[in-house]
């Protein structure tokens, strides 16, 4: 008895241009997000944020294209049941991979896992930006505590994304080897060798105009909503008048530190011992002392919900009036080369304005950091 003839093979364009462009753009943006999040200095935050916005726009496009794209780009073409997934895994364990025209069952799971994880990272990133950095569309609605929690989740999800990327690469090369399919090349050219009888008879045609318009409308509406929300005053900031007496007296010897950098007890202690102000006599007349003390009490760290106020609120018991001795300050600056603080432009660790161009405002935005060369 003769073995059945293998079905004729044909080179078939499985992946359309939009799907391939999405795949490689997402890979590039994810690489950029990981670089700016893990390796780049803090003042690259602006780049990191715009990479995140780009990923959000890409995810919107992919969801839209999953509805109106070509047949094998549509979500309905790779929604596999549990049985198909289990059988596919058994085949891989046995050293063989079942051919699939589009995504394999495990490949489809990876697509959904990657997109869901990236979307969750972007969402938590918006909460971090709003609650911790007091920037972005959620700045008026997210507090520091929620932003700090989102920061931890953001970090965990980012680590999970690295794991998924590793599994994805392992799966691509593993299935390419077992199934003798050029998966990487097919995502570049769009073409795969496919058995003629495996191609779906009624292929859905891509609706390019509809996909483009839907994506543009959704992204534009989201951008306009975000821009409008960004105009509201961040929840962590309050209106603080300028007290000329404080600016005049304190800046005579050093910068007039923003009141949010110390808690009320520390300011009260400093104002009560001006005759021994870090080894110097900085005594003022009673009226001026009372006016500055009241000002610092009203606008001390407890009045603010900024990152600086929250992270510097806990002071060193041995040096309660020294900002640079607080545990929070030391954690934030532990990677700075000690030589930087001895450089001509900085001179002392307490010279905040040397590196933070917005120090006097109390914001301390990451994008406003410019560390002088040591």
Secondary structure, 3 states (H helix, E strand, C coil): CCCCCCCCEEEEECCCHHHHHHHHHHHHHHHHHHHHHHHCCHHHHHHHHHHHHHHHHHHHHHHHHHHHCCHHHCHHHHCCCHHHHHHHHHHHHCCCCCCCCCCCHHHHHHHHHHHHHHHHHHHHHHHHHHHCCCCCCCCCCCCHHHHHHHHHHHHHHHHHHHHHHHHHHHHHHHHHHHHCCCHHHHHHHCEEEEEHHHCCCCCCCCCHHHHHHHHHHHHHHHHHHHHHHCCCCCCCCCCCCCCHHHHHHHCCCCCCCCHHHCCHHHHHHHHHCHHHECCECCCCCHHHHHHHHHHHHHCCHHHCCCHHHHHHCCCECCECCCHHHCHHHHHHCCCCCHHHHCCCCCCCCCCHHHCECCHHHCCCCHHHECCCCC
